[in-house]
Amino acid sequence: MGLAPGKSLPGGAADRTATGARTTHEGILRRQSARESAARTYARALPIVPVRARGLTIEGADGRRYLDCLSGAGTLALGHNHPVVLEAIRRVLDSGAPLNVLDLATPVKDAFVTELFRTLPPGLADRARVRFCGPAGSDAMESACDLVRAATGRTGLLAFTGDGHGRTTGPLEAPAGEPAGRVAHLPSPQDHRCSPDVGGERGGGLAAHWTESLLDGPGPGVPLPAGVIVEPVQGEGAVIPVPDAWLRRMRQLTADRSVPLIADEIETGVGRTGAFWAVEHSGVTPDVMVLSKAIGGSLPLAVVVYRDDLDAGTPDADADTFPGNQLAMAAGTATLAHVRENHLAQRAADLGTRMLRRLQGLVDEFACVGDVRGRGLMLAVQLVDDDPGHSAMPDSTERTLPTTPELAAAVQRECLRRGLIVGLGGRHANVVRLLPPLTISDEQAAAVLDRLADAVEAVARRHGVPTNAPCAP
């Protein structure tokens, strides 16, 4: 029996409960370290044992509570255990419906596709097809690459430096038997991926020119690529939005040459950036959209949405084992509908703008904060080293200052001590990432920013970083 509201355990009982909780917490972590792969990513930086969660809050086995701004790496658009998601899952469980149906048609799948098509960018929904694939974003990206290769009869692909496109390299590799080196990676157009003298609009123009040259330059007999892949906001690549004008130029270049444009919306989709799909900021309609993470309402689900004239699929071309996760489809339908009906994308845009404005104060106050950036509720704080005598990795693309993964990791640890969970990103893991759920309240957002600012101040003080000093020209 739990305690009544406002009651507390007697001192001795409280001590025994706390001791028992710590023992459970430490025992689970010890067994994980002994039995699981050393390739663990999040668990190494976040030594917590979640046992309960609701909305933005996670409670650990040791009784501590945390504000979760990692959100399952962006899968939790509505936060943990949102009531509409739980109700959708319960309905499927109570109905006796099969949980895995391969690629068979079901009422649950039909409802998911119907809701998904309601949200698609104009110009795609009325002629879209959807392909269900394996449950991860990498599976969807691989499916998208196979799709455009089959539709065009070509094998090459163009991608851009800093983009993620899943955890494996398989999606961007040439098919078996094809020559190596058929994937070209072009410079990204952002300030943070260009040298200082070619950043901004000029950098975007140069990046577009390089792309156009590559599309037109090989000469007779050399085929165009099967597709061009863009990530509207680089996520793992340090949360860098691509310029809207550049993305519109990519759309024009690819359309003029009948090259499919593939938008990787795995992390940016479902309202995260302040529009339902990040391509909508640019007014661009891609030929293919790769979707995962939040579309499953916290459960594994991945799909590819594409123009119907690209549908060159043949039986057995997509023989994945897990394309028919009924629970994920039900949770995804509830999530998509809730975000759409409650205008949570606009809420993300408004709150994200206010949070970014306050984060800008960190740049003004701390020399180790080189930049803050993002779109909607996809935000980042970049840590840099303003002392050229330090042995950090020089990187001219990071605001001309050396990167400091050690400082970023220290900020993440200090955040955790203060009950705030954040992620890291960037090529050198020197960017602190914030992906709060779209349901975060103004009060919770203020608490997140307070804890983050305290963590940065503690790290700056410990490392002797000066304050009130500009960190870049």
Wavefront OBJ file of the C-alpha trace (Angstrom):
o trace
v 0.000 0.000 0.000
v 1.371 3.426 -0.912
v 1.587 6.413 1.362
v -1.347 8.778 1.623
v -0.770 12.233 0.111
v 1.203 14.469 2.430
v 2.387 11.559 4.631
v 5.984 10.431 5.009
v 7.666 7.380 6.415
v 9.166 7.495 9.921
v 12.868 8.325 9.863
v 14.140 4.754 10.209
v 11.725 3.368 7.643
v 12.619 6.154 5.214
v 16.329 5.393 5.592
v 15.743 1.682 4.970
v 13.640 2.447 1.902
v 16.286 4.787 0.498
v 19.038 2.256 1.170
v 17.046 -0.486 -0.516
v 16.396 1.710 -3.545
v 20.097 2.510 -3.886
v 20.977 -1.171 -3.587
v 18.503 -2.096 -6.330
v 19.765 0.719 -8.544
v 23.430 -0.179 -8.097
v 22.811 -3.910 -8.514
v 21.010 -3.463 -11.836
v 23.741 -1.188 -13.183
v 26.441 -3.608 -12.034
v 24.746 -6.541 -13.771
v 24.231 -4.504 -16.921
v 27.929 -3.660 -17.031
v 28.844 -7.327 -16.545
v 26.398 -8.818 -19.050
v 25.724 -6.289 -21.826
v 27.871 -5.212 -24.745
v 30.540 -2.575 -24.245
v 28.949 -0.803 -27.231
v 26.308 0.748 -24.972
v 25.887 4.408 -25.859
v 23.368 6.185 -23.650
v 23.867 3.953 -20.615
v 27.523 4.932 -20.272
v 26.745 8.637 -20.036
v 23.449 8.266 -18.151
v 23.825 5.753 -15.294
v 20.164 5.742 -14.307
v 17.605 2.923 -13.997
v 14.189 4.226 -15.103
v 11.238 2.519 -13.429
v 8.381 4.994 -13.988
v 7.778 7.859 -16.379
v 5.064 10.303 -17.343
v 5.344 13.269 -19.675
v 8.717 14.970 -19.219
v 9.537 13.168 -15.968
v 11.420 9.919 -15.349
v 11.783 8.309 -11.917
v 14.781 6.083 -11.319
v 15.063 2.943 -9.208
v 16.997 5.017 -6.669
v 13.974 7.316 -6.207
v 15.477 10.308 -8.043
v 13.400 12.202 -10.607
v 14.683 13.648 -13.845
v 13.427 15.991 -16.547
v 13.946 14.044 -19.756
v 15.105 16.190 -22.693
v 16.386 13.193 -24.622
v 12.859 11.841 -25.256
v 14.003 8.426 -26.407
v 16.312 10.044 -28.990
v 13.310 11.934 -30.327
v 10.792 9.083 -30.400
v 8.554 10.581 -27.706
v 6.721 13.471 -29.345
v 4.129 13.423 -26.548
v 6.501 12.456 -23.751
v 6.380 9.289 -21.695
v 3.141 7.322 -21.393
v 0.809 9.965 -22.763
v -2.830 9.016 -22.019
v -3.911 9.000 -25.686
v -1.058 6.650 -26.562
v -1.749 4.299 -23.646
v -5.454 4.185 -24.505
v -4.708 3.358 -28.149
v -2.416 0.506 -27.108
v -4.969 -0.844 -24.611
v -7.685 -0.876 -27.272
v -5.582 -3.092 -29.518
v -4.616 -5.402 -26.648
v -8.213 -5.699 -25.438
v -9.565 -6.294 -28.949
v -7.686 -9.543 -29.449
v -6.135 -8.240 -32.669
v -2.898 -9.895 -33.846
v 0.186 -7.975 -32.822
v 2.366 -8.779 -35.844
v 0.677 -9.093 -39.239
v 3.667 -8.890 -41.615
v 2.356 -6.793 -44.539
v -1.296 -7.833 -44.314
v -4.079 -5.257 -44.290
v -5.781 -4.574 -40.952
v -8.127 -1.910 -39.564
v -5.315 -0.664 -37.341
v -2.959 -0.232 -40.290
v -5.677 1.395 -42.375
v -6.318 3.954 -39.629
v -2.586 4.699 -39.355
v -2.126 5.259 -43.094
v -5.233 7.439 -43.238
v -3.972 9.681 -40.423
v -0.439 9.755 -41.847
v -1.707 10.886 -45.249
v -3.692 13.692 -43.572
v -0.436 15.207 -42.358
v 1.696 14.944 -45.502
v 2.959 18.058 -47.309
v 0.695 19.399 -50.058
v 1.475 17.810 -53.388
v 2.466 14.462 -51.903
v -0.597 13.251 -50.016
v -2.811 13.030 -53.104
v -0.390 10.763 -54.964
v 1.484 9.010 -52.171
v 2.290 5.394 -51.549
v 3.656 4.049 -48.282
v 6.089 1.197 -47.771
v 6.312 -0.445 -44.354
v 9.752 -1.844 -43.597
v 11.816 -2.966 -40.629
v 11.283 -1.022 -37.416
v 14.321 1.292 -37.408
v 15.212 4.445 -39.294
v 18.147 2.648 -40.917
v 15.717 0.090 -42.342
v 13.580 2.869 -43.796
v 16.582 4.622 -45.317
v 17.747 1.377 -46.903
v 14.238 0.861 -48.301
v 14.242 4.395 -49.726
v 17.589 3.841 -51.452
v 16.374 0.539 -52.909
v 13.177 2.263 -54.038
v 14.843 5.037 -56.064
v 17.426 2.658 -57.499
v 14.695 0.363 -58.749
v 12.583 3.261 -60.057
v 15.395 5.016 -61.928
v 17.573 2.086 -62.932
v 20.547 3.991 -61.536
v 22.720 3.213 -58.512
v 24.570 6.362 -57.455
v 23.401 8.590 -54.613
v 24.233 12.099 -53.444
v 24.304 12.891 -49.721
v 25.743 15.732 -47.642
v 28.421 15.870 -44.973
v 27.088 15.886 -41.433
v 23.783 14.174 -42.253
v 22.927 11.059 -40.234
v 20.685 8.702 -42.253
v 20.660 5.891 -39.724
v 23.171 3.967 -37.674
v 24.457 1.675 -40.442
v 26.406 2.501 -43.585
v 24.443 -0.103 -45.539
v 21.750 2.254 -46.900
v 24.308 4.420 -48.671
v 26.473 1.621 -50.036
v 26.303 0.585 -53.671
v 24.429 -2.696 -54.316
v 26.373 -5.943 -54.527
v 28.296 -6.210 -57.778
v 28.267 -2.466 -58.451
v 31.456 -0.381 -58.575
v 32.579 1.139 -55.305
v 32.447 4.847 -54.696
v 28.979 5.372 -56.162
v 27.924 7.577 -53.236
v 29.123 11.173 -53.350
v 29.103 13.300 -50.194
v 28.897 17.002 -50.899
v 29.582 19.930 -48.541
v 26.655 20.997 -46.413
v 25.612 24.623 -46.861
v 25.473 25.823 -43.257
v 27.730 28.304 -41.502
v 28.918 25.461 -39.272
v 30.027 23.296 -42.157
v 31.679 26.008 -44.248
v 34.772 28.076 -43.653
v 33.974 31.507 -42.179
v 34.346 33.366 -45.496
v 31.826 31.166 -47.334
v 29.169 30.779 -44.670
v 25.604 32.080 -44.677
v 23.861 32.764 -47.977
v 27.103 32.653 -49.928
v 27.919 29.255 -48.455
v 24.477 27.974 -49.403
v 24.936 29.296 -52.925
v 28.335 27.639 -53.283
v 27.028 24.333 -51.937
v 24.155 24.460 -54.436
v 26.607 25.276 -57.241
v 28.782 22.268 -56.337
v 25.721 20.054 -56.393
v 24.662 21.397 -59.790
v 28.174 20.890 -61.149
v 28.229 17.302 -59.971
v 24.818 16.598 -61.465
v 25.772 18.100 -64.828
v 29.522 17.648 -64.918
v 30.312 13.932 -65.408
v 29.789 14.102 -69.165
v 28.165 11.783 -71.715
v 27.587 8.202 -70.698
v 27.802 8.854 -66.948
v 24.340 8.471 -65.394
v 22.655 10.836 -63.018
v 22.307 9.606 -59.412
v 19.344 7.529 -58.341
v 18.524 10.093 -55.677
v 19.665 13.047 -53.584
v 19.248 12.681 -49.808
v 18.821 15.696 -47.526
v 18.232 16.058 -43.791
v 16.273 19.329 -43.258
v 17.845 19.747 -39.836
v 20.987 17.783 -39.141
v 20.272 15.968 -35.897
v 23.199 13.800 -34.828
v 25.339 16.117 -36.952
v 24.963 18.898 -34.335
v 21.399 20.229 -34.824
v 22.039 22.487 -37.808
v 19.047 23.581 -39.921
v 19.761 23.783 -43.655
v 18.925 27.146 -45.244
v 15.427 27.220 -46.696
v 16.650 28.803 -49.926
v 19.235 26.045 -50.366
v 16.620 23.314 -49.896
v 14.364 24.991 -52.464
v 17.339 25.070 -54.840
v 17.922 21.348 -54.271
v 14.275 20.736 -55.106
v 14.601 22.681 -58.356
v 17.876 21.033 -59.380
v 16.557 17.525 -58.802
v 13.162 18.161 -60.385
v 14.737 19.609 -63.534
v 16.819 16.438 -63.943
v 14.193 13.873 -62.854
v 16.299 12.870 -59.853
v 14.200 11.874 -56.805
v 14.694 14.106 -53.774
v 14.687 12.077 -50.547
v 13.940 13.924 -47.298
v 15.213 12.233 -44.147
v 12.531 13.189 -41.598
v 13.404 10.421 -39.148
v 14.176 12.851 -36.332
v 12.636 16.074 -37.623
v 9.118 14.797 -38.300
v 5.836 14.990 -36.345
v 6.077 18.615 -35.267
v 9.561 18.508 -33.787
v 10.932 21.531 -35.701
v 7.838 23.728 -35.490
v 6.197 22.399 -38.660
v 4.620 18.970 -38.960
v 7.387 18.004 -41.396
v 10.597 20.036 -41.509
v 10.518 20.383 -45.319
v 7.430 22.565 -44.899
v 9.591 25.412 -43.579
v 11.009 25.674 -47.100
v 7.748 25.027 -48.929
v 9.369 21.957 -50.498
v 7.570 18.752 -51.461
v 10.085 15.895 -51.733
v 9.576 12.797 -53.871
v 10.389 10.469 -50.962
v 10.115 10.915 -47.188
v 11.860 8.577 -44.749
v 9.997 8.398 -41.422
v 10.620 6.690 -38.092
v 11.077 7.610 -34.405
v 8.021 9.680 -33.366
v 5.634 8.160 -35.941
v 5.427 5.020 -33.765
v 4.291 6.928 -30.696
v 7.334 5.595 -28.731
v 7.223 2.082 -30.268
v 9.378 0.798 -33.168
v 7.942 1.774 -36.553
v 9.471 3.001 -39.814
v 7.962 3.754 -43.214
v 8.860 5.303 -46.533
v 6.314 7.621 -48.198
v 6.858 8.363 -51.875
v 5.283 9.491 -55.157
v 3.222 6.755 -56.758
v 5.137 6.870 -60.060
v 8.244 5.641 -58.195
v 6.445 2.459 -57.146
v 8.511 -0.181 -58.916
v 8.175 -2.735 -56.141
v 7.886 -6.415 -56.934
v 6.627 -9.245 -54.709
v 9.204 -10.240 -52.087
v 11.159 -7.015 -52.663
v 10.299 -5.987 -49.115
v 10.266 -9.186 -47.103
v 11.021 -7.728 -43.679
v 9.837 -9.687 -40.640
v 8.555 -6.730 -38.627
v 6.709 -4.278 -40.898
v 3.368 -4.979 -39.209
v 3.717 -3.867 -35.584
v 0.070 -3.249 -34.697
v 0.777 -1.673 -31.311
v 3.176 0.821 -32.891
v 0.651 1.691 -35.598
v -2.058 2.327 -33.016
v 0.289 4.425 -30.882
v 1.458 6.241 -34.002
v -2.086 7.032 -35.136
v -2.896 8.489 -31.706
v 0.309 10.550 -31.706
v -0.114 11.932 -35.223
v -3.742 12.855 -34.549
v -2.971 14.489 -31.190
v -0.145 16.594 -32.628
v -2.308 17.650 -35.579
v -5.522 18.361 -33.673
v -3.810 20.259 -30.869
v -1.502 22.307 -33.125
v 1.566 21.088 -31.260
v 3.863 21.909 -34.172
v 2.993 25.592 -33.796
v 3.433 25.233 -30.045
v 6.930 23.813 -30.679
v 7.734 26.750 -32.954
v 6.640 29.360 -30.405
v 8.203 27.758 -27.338
v 11.367 26.833 -29.224
v 11.856 30.463 -30.255
v 11.548 31.607 -26.642
v 13.906 28.888 -25.377
v 16.466 29.699 -28.046
v 16.320 33.380 -27.103
v 17.108 32.526 -23.500
v 19.840 30.070 -24.481
v 21.503 32.909 -26.378
v 22.336 34.350 -22.973
v 24.767 31.473 -22.456
v 26.773 32.635 -25.476
v 26.916 36.136 -24.060
v 27.929 34.973 -20.577
v 30.269 32.003 -21.046
v 33.327 31.920 -23.295
v 33.009 28.125 -23.614
v 29.600 28.369 -25.330
v 30.331 28.969 -28.992
v 26.796 28.875 -30.349
v 23.196 27.947 -29.638
v 20.897 26.940 -32.482
v 17.982 24.831 -33.556
v 14.462 24.862 -34.895
v 11.324 24.338 -32.869
v 12.030 21.958 -29.991
v 15.197 20.595 -31.573
v 17.863 22.692 -29.839
v 21.599 22.602 -29.247
v 24.343 24.281 -27.231
v 27.810 24.040 -28.780
v 30.812 23.930 -26.446
v 34.145 25.319 -27.656
v 37.604 26.039 -26.262
v 38.525 29.716 -26.353
v 42.107 29.020 -25.223
v 44.311 28.130 -28.232
v 46.870 26.722 -25.821
v 44.558 23.863 -24.914
v 44.885 20.542 -26.687
v 41.349 20.352 -28.049
v 40.748 19.210 -31.628
v 41.028 22.151 -34.028
v 38.089 22.312 -36.410
v 37.709 25.345 -38.643
v 34.087 24.472 -39.304
v 33.073 24.970 -35.674
v 33.000 28.783 -35.444
v 36.810 28.779 -36.000
v 37.401 27.530 -32.435
v 38.719 24.169 -31.217
v 36.040 21.696 -30.179
v 35.760 20.416 -26.631
v 33.983 17.081 -26.229
v 35.284 16.959 -22.665
v 33.393 20.129 -21.725
v 30.202 18.887 -23.374
v 30.432 15.574 -21.509
v 31.043 17.481 -18.271
v 27.937 19.622 -18.893
v 25.907 16.463 -19.530
v 27.111 14.999 -16.202
v 26.338 18.226 -14.326
v 22.871 18.292 -15.883
v 22.260 14.738 -14.679
v 23.351 15.692 -11.155
v 20.690 18.413 -11.293
v 18.013 16.032 -12.529
v 18.150 16.891 -16.237
v 18.752 14.372 -19.022
v 20.331 15.767 -22.204
v 22.043 14.190 -25.202
v 25.281 14.885 -27.047
v 25.898 15.251 -30.772
v 28.172 16.663 -33.433
v 31.151 15.089 -35.140
v 33.233 15.499 -31.991
v 30.363 15.117 -29.490
v 30.832 18.719 -28.382
v 27.178 19.727 -28.756
v 24.596 19.372 -25.965
v 21.241 18.473 -27.519
v 17.732 19.199 -26.197
v 14.755 17.229 -27.573
v 11.958 17.836 -25.064
v 8.486 16.454 -25.804
v 6.096 18.749 -27.650
v 3.879 18.674 -24.554
v 6.434 20.416 -22.312
v 4.885 23.280 -20.334
v 6.299 26.780 -20.031
v 7.156 26.093 -16.387
v 8.966 22.882 -17.256
v 10.861 24.627 -20.054
v 12.017 27.283 -17.571
v 13.190 24.550 -15.172
v 15.114 22.820 -17.996
v 16.880 26.047 -18.942
v 17.668 26.892 -15.311
v 19.282 23.493 -14.727
v 21.216 23.664 -17.982
v 22.516 27.156 -17.192
v 23.574 26.012 -13.717
v 25.399 23.038 -15.243
v 27.255 25.208 -17.758
v 28.223 27.652 -15.001
v 29.537 24.821 -12.800
v 31.648 23.396 -15.639
v 32.951 26.814 -16.647
v 33.939 27.589 -13.068
v 35.656 24.210 -12.581
v 37.638 24.587 -15.806
v 38.530 28.215 -15.213
v 36.613 29.454 -18.254
v 36.171 33.243 -18.209
v 32.709 34.745 -18.263
v 31.382 37.845 -20.015
v 33.890 37.355 -22.792
v 33.089 36.917 -26.486
v 34.037 33.480 -27.773
v 34.178 34.202 -31.485
v 34.810 37.188 -33.725
l 1 2 3 4 5 6 7 8 9 10 11 12 13 14 15 16 17 18 19 20 21 22 23 24 25 26 27 28 29 30 31 32 33 34 35 36 37 38 39 40 41 42 43 44 45 46 47 48 49 50 51 52 53 54 55 56 57 58 59 60 61 62 63 64 65 66 67 68 69 70 71 72 73 74 75 76 77 78 79 80 81 82 83 84 85 86 87 88 89 90 91 92 93 94 95 96 97 98 99 100 101 102 103 104 105 106 107 108 109 110 111 112 113 114 115 116 117 118 119 120 121 122 123 124 125 126 127 128 129 130 131 132 133 134 135 136 137 138 139 140 141 142 143 144 145 146 147 148 149 150 151 152 153 154 155 156 157 158 159 160 161 162 163 164 165 166 167 168 169 170 171 172 173 174 175 176 177 178 179 180 181 182 183 184 185 186 187 188 189 190 191 192 193 194 195 196 197 198 199 200 201 202 203 204 205 206 207 208 209 210 211 212 213 214 215 216 217 218 219 220 221 222 223 224 225 226 227 228 229 230 231 232 233 234 235 236 237 238 239 240 241 242 243 244 245 246 247 248 249 250 251 252 253 254 255 256 257 258 259 260 261 262 263 264 265 266 267 268 269 270 271 272 273 274 275 276 277 278 279 280 281 282 283 284 285 286 287 288 289 290 291 292 293 294 295 296 297 298 299 300 301 302 303 304 305 306 307 308 309 310 311 312 313 314 315 316 317 318 319 320 321 322 323 324 325 326 327 328 329 330 331 332 333 334 335 336 337 338 339 340 341 342 343 344 345 346 347 348 349 350 351 352 353 354 355 356 357 358 359 360 361 362 363 364 365 366 367 368 369 370 371 372 373 374 375 376 377 378 379 380 381 382 383 384 385 386 387 388 389 390 391 392 393 394 395 396 397 398 399 400 401 402 403 404 405 406 407 408 409 410 411 412 413 414 415 416 417 418 419 420 421 422 423 424 425 426 427 428 429 430 431 432 433 434 435 436 437 438 439 440 441 442 443 444 445 446 447 448 449 450 451 452 453 454 455 456 457 458 459 460 461 462 463 464 465 466 467 468 469 470 471 472 473
